[in-house]
Amino acid sequence: MRDQPRRVTPLEQCKAHAARSIPMHRAQSLTQDGTTAHIDLDGQIYTLRITRAGKLILTK
């Protein structure tokens, strides 16, 4: 019987990113446990929104 390939969990993927010095931020922290946050990039304001389905939407 062959071993099934091991599936990588999202948390393990995040740890792999951290090992490469890529910043990771919790969406709930950015929204201060709400559903919306504004993000400024060079004077342009973007809106980050967490939907009821738990998805992220970033709009300009």
N, CA, C, O and CB atoms as a CASP TS submission, in Angstrom:
PFRMAT TS
TARGET T0000
AUTHOR 0000-0000-0000
METHOD Language model
MODEL 1
PARENT N/A
ATOM      1  N   MET     1       0.837  -1.176   0.000  1.00  0.00           N
ATOM      2  CA  MET     1       0.000   0.000   0.000  1.00  0.00           C
ATOM      3  C   MET     1       0.887   1.247   0.000  1.00  0.00           C
ATOM      4  O   MET     1       1.835   1.341   0.780  1.00  0.00           O
ATOM      5  CB  MET     1      -0.955  -0.006   1.216  1.00  0.00           C
ATOM      6  N   ARG     2       0.575   2.200  -0.878  1.00  0.00           N
ATOM      7  CA  ARG     2       1.372   3.421  -0.980  1.00  0.00           C
ATOM      8  C   ARG     2       0.891   4.468   0.006  1.00  0.00           C
ATOM      9  O   ARG     2      -0.298   4.561   0.313  1.00  0.00           O
ATOM     10  CB  ARG     2       1.320   3.978  -2.400  1.00  0.00           C
ATOM     11  N   ASP     3       1.839   5.252   0.495  1.00  0.00           N
ATOM     12  CA  ASP     3       1.486   6.371   1.372  1.00  0.00           C
ATOM     13  C   ASP     3       0.874   7.490   0.539  1.00  0.00           C
ATOM     14  O   ASP     3       1.351   7.802  -0.552  1.00  0.00           O
ATOM     15  CB  ASP     3       2.731   6.885   2.152  1.00  0.00           C
ATOM     16  N   GLN     4      -0.183   8.086   1.066  1.00  0.00           N
ATOM     17  CA  GLN     4      -0.799   9.234   0.417  1.00  0.00           C
ATOM     18  C   GLN     4       0.081  10.454   0.652  1.00  0.00           C
ATOM     19  O   GLN     4       0.676  10.583   1.722  1.00  0.00           O
ATOM     20  CB  GLN     4      -2.244   9.475   0.947  1.00  0.00           C
ATOM     21  N   PRO     5       0.175  11.364  -0.340  1.00  0.00           N
ATOM     22  CA  PRO     5       0.947  12.582  -0.106  1.00  0.00           C
ATOM     23  C   PRO     5       0.327  13.378   1.039  1.00  0.00           C
ATOM     24  O   PRO     5      -0.895  13.489   1.141  1.00  0.00           O
ATOM     25  CB  PRO     5       1.017  13.442  -1.391  1.00  0.00           C
ATOM     26  N   ARG     6       1.174  13.925   1.891  1.00  0.00           N
ATOM     27  CA  ARG     6       0.696  14.696   3.029  1.00  0.00           C
ATOM     28  C   ARG     6       0.201  16.052   2.557  1.00  0.00           C
ATOM     29  O   ARG     6       0.891  16.747   1.811  1.00  0.00           O
ATOM     30  CB  ARG     6       1.803  14.860   4.086  1.00  0.00           C
ATOM     31  N   ARG     7      -0.995  16.427   2.991  1.00  0.00           N
ATOM     32  CA  ARG     7      -1.556  17.725   2.646  1.00  0.00           C
ATOM     33  C   ARG     7      -0.983  18.788   3.579  1.00  0.00           C
ATOM     34  O   ARG     7      -0.822  18.548   4.775  1.00  0.00           O
ATOM     35  CB  ARG     7      -3.103  17.699   2.725  1.00  0.00           C
ATOM     36  N   VAL     8      -0.682  19.945   3.037  1.00  0.00           N
ATOM     37  CA  VAL     8      -0.136  21.048   3.813  1.00  0.00           C
ATOM     38  C   VAL     8      -1.295  21.923   4.277  1.00  0.00           C
ATOM     39  O   VAL     8      -2.124  22.348   3.472  1.00  0.00           O
ATOM     40  CB  VAL     8       0.900  21.875   2.980  1.00  0.00           C
ATOM     41  N   THR     9      -1.345  22.188   5.579  1.00  0.00           N
ATOM     42  CA  THR     9      -2.415  23.014   6.131  1.00  0.00           C
ATOM     43  C   THR     9      -2.107  24.488   5.895  1.00  0.00           C
ATOM     44  O   THR     9      -0.948  24.854   5.703  1.00  0.00           O
ATOM     45  CB  THR     9      -2.602  22.733   7.639  1.00  0.00           C
ATOM     46  N   PRO    10      -3.144  25.348   5.908  1.00  0.00           N
ATOM     47  CA  PRO    10      -2.887  26.785   5.752  1.00  0.00           C
ATOM     48  C   PRO    10      -1.908  27.335   6.784  1.00  0.00           C
ATOM     49  O   PRO    10      -1.095  28.201   6.460  1.00  0.00           O
ATOM     50  CB  PRO    10      -4.184  27.548   5.843  1.00  0.00           C
ATOM     51  N   LEU    11      -1.973  26.846   8.024  1.00  0.00           N
ATOM     52  CA  LEU    11      -1.058  27.329   9.055  1.00  0.00           C
ATOM     53  C   LEU    11       0.382  26.975   8.698  1.00  0.00           C
ATOM     54  O   LEU    11       1.289  27.782   8.897  1.00  0.00           O
ATOM     55  CB  LEU    11      -1.429  26.740  10.428  1.00  0.00           C
ATOM     56  N   GLU    12       0.591  25.773   8.173  1.00  0.00           N
ATOM     57  CA  GLU    12       1.944  25.379   7.761  1.00  0.00           C
ATOM     58  C   GLU    12       2.423  26.245   6.606  1.00  0.00           C
ATOM     59  O   GLU    12       3.606  26.579   6.531  1.00  0.00           O
ATOM     60  CB  GLU    12       1.980  23.893   7.359  1.00  0.00           C
ATOM     61  N   GLN    13       1.509  26.615   5.696  1.00  0.00           N
ATOM     62  CA  GLN    13       1.885  27.495   4.592  1.00  0.00           C
ATOM     63  C   GLN    13       2.308  28.849   5.130  1.00  0.00           C
ATOM     64  O   GLN    13       3.287  29.427   4.659  1.00  0.00           O
ATOM     65  CB  GLN    13       0.723  27.652   3.593  1.00  0.00           C
ATOM     66  N   CYS    14       1.573  29.364   6.123  1.00  0.00           N
ATOM     67  CA  CYS    14       1.919  30.657   6.722  1.00  0.00           C
ATOM     68  C   CYS    14       3.287  30.589   7.393  1.00  0.00           C
ATOM     69  O   CYS    14       4.079  31.525   7.292  1.00  0.00           O
ATOM     70  CB  CYS    14       0.846  31.086   7.744  1.00  0.00           C
ATOM     71  N   LYS    15       3.561  29.488   8.074  1.00  0.00           N
ATOM     72  CA  LYS    15       4.866  29.337   8.718  1.00  0.00           C
ATOM     73  C   LYS    15       5.971  29.312   7.671  1.00  0.00           C
ATOM     74  O   LYS    15       7.062  29.826   7.915  1.00  0.00           O
ATOM     75  CB  LYS    15       4.908  28.053   9.571  1.00  0.00           C
ATOM     76  N   ALA    16       5.703  28.719   6.509  1.00  0.00           N
ATOM     77  CA  ALA    16       6.697  28.698   5.439  1.00  0.00           C
ATOM     78  C   ALA    16       6.962  30.114   4.943  1.00  0.00           C
ATOM     79  O   ALA    16       8.106  30.465   4.655  1.00  0.00           O
ATOM     80  CB  ALA    16       6.229  27.797   4.277  1.00  0.00           C
ATOM     81  N   HIS    17       5.920  30.928   4.839  1.00  0.00           N
ATOM     82  CA  HIS    17       6.101  32.319   4.442  1.00  0.00           C
ATOM     83  C   HIS    17       6.909  33.074   5.493  1.00  0.00           C
ATOM     84  O   HIS    17       7.787  33.867   5.153  1.00  0.00           O
ATOM     85  CB  HIS    17       4.740  32.999   4.224  1.00  0.00           C
ATOM     86  N   ALA    18       6.617  32.830   6.757  1.00  0.00           N
ATOM     87  CA  ALA    18       7.333  33.506   7.835  1.00  0.00           C
ATOM     88  C   ALA    18       8.817  33.157   7.796  1.00  0.00           C
ATOM     89  O   ALA    18       9.666  33.990   8.115  1.00  0.00           O
ATOM     90  CB  ALA    18       6.734  33.129   9.199  1.00  0.00           C
ATOM     91  N   ALA    19       9.121  31.935   7.409  1.00  0.00           N
ATOM     92  CA  ALA    19      10.517  31.517   7.334  1.00  0.00           C
ATOM     93  C   ALA    19      11.258  32.303   6.259  1.00  0.00           C
ATOM     94  O   ALA    19      12.482  32.427   6.308  1.00  0.00           O
ATOM     95  CB  ALA    19      10.614  30.012   7.054  1.00  0.00           C
ATOM     96  N   ARG    20      10.509  32.836   5.282  1.00  0.00           N
ATOM     97  CA  ARG    20      11.122  33.636   4.216  1.00  0.00           C
ATOM     98  C   ARG    20      10.999  35.130   4.493  1.00  0.00           C
ATOM     99  O   ARG    20      11.224  35.944   3.596  1.00  0.00           O
ATOM    100  CB  ARG    20      10.481  33.305   2.871  1.00  0.00           C
ATOM    101  N   SER    21      10.649  35.498   5.710  1.00  0.00           N
ATOM    102  CA  SER    21      10.547  36.888   6.143  1.00  0.00           C
ATOM    103  C   SER    21       9.445  37.668   5.429  1.00  0.00           C
ATOM    104  O   SER    21       9.587  38.871   5.210  1.00  0.00           O
ATOM    105  CB  SER    21      11.860  37.576   5.929  1.00  0.00           C
ATOM    106  N   ILE    22       8.359  37.005   5.065  1.00  0.00           N
ATOM    107  CA  ILE    22       7.208  37.691   4.496  1.00  0.00           C
ATOM    108  C   ILE    22       6.279  38.033   5.646  1.00  0.00           C
ATOM    109  O   ILE    22       5.864  37.140   6.384  1.00  0.00           O
ATOM    110  CB  ILE    22       6.482  36.817   3.409  1.00  0.00           C
ATOM    111  N   PRO    23       5.940  39.320   5.817  1.00  0.00           N
ATOM    112  CA  PRO    23       5.069  39.691   6.933  1.00  0.00           C
ATOM    113  C   PRO    23       3.694  39.022   6.808  1.00  0.00           C
ATOM    114  O   PRO    23       3.162  38.874   5.708  1.00  0.00           O
ATOM    115  CB  PRO    23       4.909  41.220   6.998  1.00  0.00           C
ATOM    116  N   MET    24       3.135  38.623   7.948  1.00  0.00           N
ATOM    117  CA  MET    24       1.792  38.046   7.977  1.00  0.00           C
ATOM    118  C   MET    24       0.977  38.838   8.987  1.00  0.00           C
ATOM    119  O   MET    24       1.439  39.109  10.095  1.00  0.00           O
ATOM    120  CB  MET    24       1.822  36.514   8.340  1.00  0.00           C
ATOM    121  N   HIS    25      -0.237  39.207   8.598  1.00  0.00           N
ATOM    122  CA  HIS    25      -1.129  39.958   9.469  1.00  0.00           C
ATOM    123  C   HIS    25      -2.479  39.261   9.506  1.00  0.00           C
ATOM    124  O   HIS    25      -2.973  38.820   8.468  1.00  0.00           O
ATOM    125  CB  HIS    25      -1.276  41.428   8.990  1.00  0.00           C
ATOM    126  N   ARG    26      -3.077  39.155  10.671  1.00  0.00           N
ATOM    127  CA  ARG    26      -4.416  38.586  10.795  1.00  0.00           C
ATOM    128  C   ARG    26      -5.419  39.633  10.342  1.00  0.00           C
ATOM    129  O   ARG    26      -5.355  40.781  10.782  1.00  0.00           O
ATOM    130  CB  ARG    26      -4.709  38.123  12.262  1.00  0.00           C
ATOM    131  N   ALA    27      -6.337  39.258   9.475  1.00  0.00           N
ATOM    132  CA  ALA    27      -7.345  40.194   8.974  1.00  0.00           C
ATOM    133  C   ALA    27      -8.161  40.770  10.125  1.00  0.00           C
ATOM    134  O   ALA    27      -8.533  41.943  10.098  1.00  0.00           O
ATOM    135  CB  ALA    27      -8.273  39.499   7.961  1.00  0.00           C
ATOM    136  N   GLN    28      -8.441  39.947  11.138  1.00  0.00           N
ATOM    137  CA  GLN    28      -9.205  40.431  12.288  1.00  0.00           C
ATOM    138  C   GLN    28      -8.452  41.518  13.040  1.00  0.00           C
ATOM    139  O   GLN    28      -9.067  42.420  13.609  1.00  0.00           O
ATOM    140  CB  GLN    28      -9.530  39.277  13.232  1.00  0.00           C
ATOM    141  N   SER    29      -7.125  41.441  13.045  1.00  0.00           N
ATOM    142  CA  SER    29      -6.335  42.485  13.692  1.00  0.00           C
ATOM    143  C   SER    29      -6.400  43.780  12.888  1.00  0.00           C
ATOM    144  O   SER    29      -6.522  44.864  13.457  1.00  0.00           O
ATOM    145  CB  SER    29      -4.874  42.034  13.858  1.00  0.00           C
ATOM    146  N   LEU    30      -6.319  43.663  11.574  1.00  0.00           N
ATOM    147  CA  LEU    30      -6.392  44.854  10.731  1.00  0.00           C
ATOM    148  C   LEU    30      -7.748  45.552  10.856  1.00  0.00           C
ATOM    149  O   LEU    30      -7.829  46.778  10.787  1.00  0.00           O
ATOM    150  CB  LEU    30      -6.130  44.481   9.272  1.00  0.00           C
ATOM    151  N   THR    31      -8.802  44.770  11.039  1.00  0.00           N
ATOM    152  CA  THR    31     -10.144  45.345  11.150  1.00  0.00           C
ATOM    153  C   THR    31     -10.543  45.590  12.601  1.00  0.00           C
ATOM    154  O   THR    31     -11.675  45.990  12.872  1.00  0.00           O
ATOM    155  CB  THR    31     -11.161  44.429  10.486  1.00  0.00           C
ATOM    156  N   GLN    32      -9.629  45.357  13.530  1.00  0.00           N
ATOM    157  CA  GLN    32      -9.879  45.483  14.968  1.00  0.00           C
ATOM    158  C   GLN    32     -11.134  44.701  15.367  1.00  0.00           C
ATOM    159  O   GLN    32     -12.028  45.209  16.045  1.00  0.00           O
ATOM    160  CB  GLN    32     -10.027  46.969  15.362  1.00  0.00           C
ATOM    161  N   ASP    33     -11.157  43.441  14.914  1.00  0.00           N
ATOM    162  CA  ASP    33     -12.249  42.488  15.157  1.00  0.00           C
ATOM    163  C   ASP    33     -13.579  42.929  14.563  1.00  0.00           C
ATOM    164  O   ASP    33     -14.631  42.422  14.952  1.00  0.00           O
ATOM    165  CB  ASP    33     -12.417  42.274  16.635  1.00  0.00           C
ATOM    166  N   GLY    34     -13.539  43.863  13.630  1.00  0.00           N
ATOM    167  CA  GLY    34     -14.738  44.255  12.880  1.00  0.00           C
ATOM    168  C   GLY    34     -14.723  43.578  11.523  1.00  0.00           C
ATOM    169  O   GLY    34     -14.219  42.464  11.384  1.00  0.00           O
ATOM    170  N   THR    35     -15.278  44.254  10.517  1.00  0.00           N
ATOM    171  CA  THR    35     -15.313  43.669   9.181  1.00  0.00           C
ATOM    172  C   THR    35     -14.649  44.544   8.128  1.00  0.00           C
ATOM    173  O   THR    35     -14.507  44.120   6.981  1.00  0.00           O
ATOM    174  CB  THR    35     -16.732  43.403   8.783  1.00  0.00           C
ATOM    175  N   THR    36     -14.235  45.763   8.494  1.00  0.00           N
ATOM    176  CA  THR    36     -13.697  46.691   7.498  1.00  0.00           C
ATOM    177  C   THR    36     -12.459  47.406   8.017  1.00  0.00           C
ATOM    178  O   THR    36     -12.372  47.755   9.195  1.00  0.00           O
ATOM    179  CB  THR    36     -14.757  47.712   7.096  1.00  0.00           C
ATOM    180  N   ALA    37     -11.497  47.618   7.111  1.00  0.00           N
ATOM    181  CA  ALA    37     -10.301  48.409   7.429  1.00  0.00           C
ATOM    182  C   ALA    37      -9.919  49.215   6.200  1.00  0.00           C
ATOM    183  O   ALA    37     -10.127  48.770   5.071  1.00  0.00           O
ATOM    184  CB  ALA    37      -9.113  47.497   7.888  1.00  0.00           C
ATOM    185  N   HIS    38      -9.363  50.394   6.416  1.00  0.00           N
ATOM    186  CA  HIS    38      -8.818  51.190   5.326  1.00  0.00           C
ATOM    187  C   HIS    38      -7.312  51.028   5.324  1.00  0.00           C
ATOM    188  O   HIS    38      -6.673  51.013   6.376  1.00  0.00           O
ATOM    189  CB  HIS    38      -9.218  52.685   5.458  1.00  0.00           C
ATOM    190  N   ILE    39      -6.752  50.906   4.128  1.00  0.00           N
ATOM    191  CA  ILE    39      -5.318  50.725   3.961  1.00  0.00           C
ATOM    192  C   ILE    39      -4.817  51.822   3.033  1.00  0.00           C
ATOM    193  O   ILE    39      -5.350  52.013   1.940  1.00  0.00           O
ATOM    194  CB  ILE    39      -4.978  49.302   3.397  1.00  0.00           C
ATOM    195  N   ASP    40      -3.790  52.543   3.475  1.00  0.00           N
ATOM    196  CA  ASP    40      -3.222  53.638   2.683  1.00  0.00           C
ATOM    197  C   ASP    40      -1.969  53.144   1.979  1.00  0.00           C
ATOM    198  O   ASP    40      -1.062  52.601   2.611  1.00  0.00           O
ATOM    199  CB  ASP    40      -2.900  54.873   3.577  1.00  0.00           C
ATOM    200  N   LEU    41      -1.926  53.335   0.663  1.00  0.00           N
ATOM    201  CA  LEU    41      -0.737  53.015  -0.125  1.00  0.00           C
ATOM    202  C   LEU    41      -0.409  54.227  -0.986  1.00  0.00           C
ATOM    203  O   LEU    41      -1.063  54.481  -1.997  1.00  0.00           O
ATOM    204  CB  LEU    41      -0.957  51.732  -1.009  1.00  0.00           C
ATOM    205  N   ASP    42       0.607  54.968  -0.573  1.00  0.00           N
ATOM    206  CA  ASP    42       1.052  56.152  -1.313  1.00  0.00           C
ATOM    207  C   ASP    42      -0.088  57.134  -1.580  1.00  0.00           C
ATOM    208  O   ASP    42      -0.212  57.663  -2.685  1.00  0.00           O
ATOM    209  CB  ASP    42       1.683  55.733  -2.631  1.00  0.00           C
ATOM    210  N   GLY    43      -0.915  57.371  -0.568  1.00  0.00           N
ATOM    211  CA  GLY    43      -2.004  58.333  -0.701  1.00  0.00           C
ATOM    212  C   GLY    43      -3.280  57.758  -1.298  1.00  0.00           C
ATOM    213  O   GLY    43      -4.306  58.438  -1.318  1.00  0.00           O
ATOM    214  N   GLN    44      -3.243  56.547  -1.776  1.00  0.00           N
ATOM    215  CA  GLN    44      -4.438  55.878  -2.299  1.00  0.00           C
ATOM    216  C   GLN    44      -5.043  55.064  -1.159  1.00  0.00           C
ATOM    217  O   GLN    44      -4.341  54.302  -0.496  1.00  0.00           O
ATOM    218  CB  GLN    44      -4.097  54.959  -3.542  1.00  0.00           C
ATOM    219  N   ILE    45      -6.340  55.225  -0.933  1.00  0.00           N
ATOM    220  CA  ILE    45      -7.015  54.515   0.147  1.00  0.00           C
ATOM    221  C   ILE    45      -7.744  53.294  -0.420  1.00  0.00           C
ATOM    222  O   ILE    45      -8.535  53.402  -1.357  1.00  0.00           O
ATOM    223  CB  ILE    45      -8.006  55.453   0.889  1.00  0.00           C
ATOM    224  N   TYR    46      -7.462  52.147   0.165  1.00  0.00           N
ATOM    225  CA  TYR    46      -8.114  50.889  -0.206  1.00  0.00           C
ATOM    226  C   TYR    46      -8.959  50.432   0.972  1.00  0.00           C
ATOM    227  O   TYR    46      -8.647  50.731   2.125  1.00  0.00           O
ATOM    228  CB  TYR    46      -7.065  49.791  -0.608  1.00  0.00           C
ATOM    229  N   THR    47     -10.025  49.711   0.677  1.00  0.00           N
ATOM    230  CA  THR    47     -10.898  49.165   1.716  1.00  0.00           C
ATOM    231  C   THR    47     -10.777  47.644   1.723  1.00  0.00           C
ATOM    232  O   THR    47     -10.982  46.989   0.701  1.00  0.00           O
ATOM    233  CB  THR    47     -12.379  49.600   1.489  1.00  0.00           C
ATOM    234  N   LEU    48     -10.446  47.098   2.874  1.00  0.00           N
ATOM    235  CA  LEU    48     -10.394  45.655   3.078  1.00  0.00           C
ATOM    236  C   LEU    48     -11.655  45.264   3.833  1.00  0.00           C
ATOM    237  O   LEU    48     -11.953  45.823   4.888  1.00  0.00           O
ATOM    238  CB  LEU    48      -9.095  45.219   3.856  1.00  0.00           C
ATOM    239  N   ARG    49     -12.396  44.300   3.288  1.00  0.00           N
ATOM    240  CA  ARG    49     -13.644  43.898   3.927  1.00  0.00           C
ATOM    241  C   ARG    49     -13.681  42.388   4.084  1.00  0.00           C
ATOM    242  O   ARG    49     -13.321  41.651   3.165  1.00  0.00           O
ATOM    243  CB  ARG    49     -14.857  44.386   3.115  1.00  0.00           C
ATOM    244  N   ILE    50     -14.119  41.929   5.256  1.00  0.00           N
ATOM    245  CA  ILE    50     -14.340  40.506   5.505  1.00  0.00           C
ATOM    246  C   ILE    50     -15.832  40.250   5.287  1.00  0.00           C
ATOM    247  O   ILE    50     -16.671  40.869   5.942  1.00  0.00           O
ATOM    248  CB  ILE    50     -13.878  40.081   6.969  1.00  0.00           C
ATOM    249  N   THR    51     -16.160  39.346   4.375  1.00  0.00           N
ATOM    250  CA  THR    51     -17.563  39.052   4.074  1.00  0.00           C
ATOM    251  C   THR    51     -18.151  38.104   5.119  1.00  0.00           C
ATOM    252  O   THR    51     -17.429  37.532   5.936  1.00  0.00           O
ATOM    253  CB  THR    51     -17.697  38.440   2.664  1.00  0.00           C
ATOM    254  N   ARG    52     -19.465  37.951   5.077  1.00  0.00           N
ATOM    255  CA  ARG    52     -20.126  37.004   5.997  1.00  0.00           C
ATOM    256  C   ARG    52     -19.659  35.581   5.757  1.00  0.00           C
ATOM    257  O   ARG    52     -19.696  34.748   6.663  1.00  0.00           O
ATOM    258  CB  ARG    52     -21.648  37.077   5.844  1.00  0.00           C
ATOM    259  N   ALA    53     -19.217  35.299   4.527  1.00  0.00           N
ATOM    260  CA  ALA    53     -18.737  33.953   4.193  1.00  0.00           C
ATOM    261  C   ALA    53     -17.276  33.750   4.583  1.00  0.00           C
ATOM    262  O   ALA    53     -16.716  32.677   4.360  1.00  0.00           O
ATOM    263  CB  ALA    53     -18.909  33.692   2.703  1.00  0.00           C
ATOM    264  N   GLY    54     -16.646  34.800   5.176  1.00  0.00           N
ATOM    265  CA  GLY    54     -15.271  34.682   5.631  1.00  0.00           C
ATOM    266  C   GLY    54     -14.232  34.903   4.532  1.00  0.00           C
ATOM    267  O   GLY    54     -13.078  34.500   4.673  1.00  0.00           O
ATOM    268  N   LYS    55     -14.642  35.539   3.445  1.00  0.00           N
ATOM    269  CA  LYS    55     -13.721  35.860   2.350  1.00  0.00           C
ATOM    270  C   LYS    55     -13.240  37.303   2.501  1.00  0.00           C
ATOM    271  O   LYS    55     -13.882  38.112   3.172  1.00  0.00           O
ATOM    272  CB  LYS    55     -14.407  35.650   0.961  1.00  0.00           C
ATOM    273  N   LEU    56     -12.109  37.616   1.873  1.00  0.00           N
ATOM    274  CA  LEU    56     -11.583  38.978   1.896  1.00  0.00           C
ATOM    275  C   LEU    56     -11.812  39.655   0.564  1.00  0.00           C
ATOM    276  O   LEU    56     -11.618  39.050  -0.490  1.00  0.00           O
ATOM    277  CB  LEU    56     -10.095  38.980   2.239  1.00  0.00           C
ATOM    278  N   ILE    57     -12.226  40.914   0.610  1.00  0.00           N
ATOM    279  CA  ILE    57     -12.387  41.729  -0.583  1.00  0.00           C
ATOM    280  C   ILE    57     -11.579  43.000  -0.377  1.00  0.00           C
ATOM    281  O   ILE    57     -11.723  43.673   0.644  1.00  0.00           O
ATOM    282  CB  ILE    57     -13.898  42.048  -0.869  1.00  0.00           C
ATOM    283  N   LEU    58     -10.727  43.331  -1.344  1.00  0.00           N
ATOM    284  CA  LEU    58      -9.935  44.566  -1.302  1.00  0.00           C
ATOM    285  C   LEU    58     -10.372  45.421  -2.484  1.00  0.00           C
ATOM    286  O   LEU    58     -10.276  44.995  -3.635  1.00  0.00           O
ATOM    287  CB  LEU    58      -8.378  44.271  -1.348  1.00  0.00           C
ATOM    288  N   THR    59     -10.855  46.639  -2.194  1.00  0.00           N
ATOM    289  CA  THR    59     -11.299  47.541  -3.257  1.00  0.00           C
ATOM    290  C   THR    59     -10.606  48.879  -3.117  1.00  0.00           C
ATOM    291  O   THR    59     -10.129  49.240  -2.042  1.00  0.00           O
ATOM    292  CB  THR    59     -12.828  47.725  -3.224  1.00  0.00           C
ATOM    293  N   LYS    60     -10.557  49.604  -4.213  1.00  0.00           N
ATOM    294  CA  LYS    60      -9.944  50.925  -4.231  1.00  0.00           C
ATOM    295  C   LYS    60     -11.020  51.976  -4.066  1.00  0.00           C
ATOM    296  O   LYS    60     -10.720  53.170  -4.053  1.00  0.00           O
ATOM    297  CB  LYS    60      -9.153  51.156  -5.533  1.00  0.00           C
TER
END
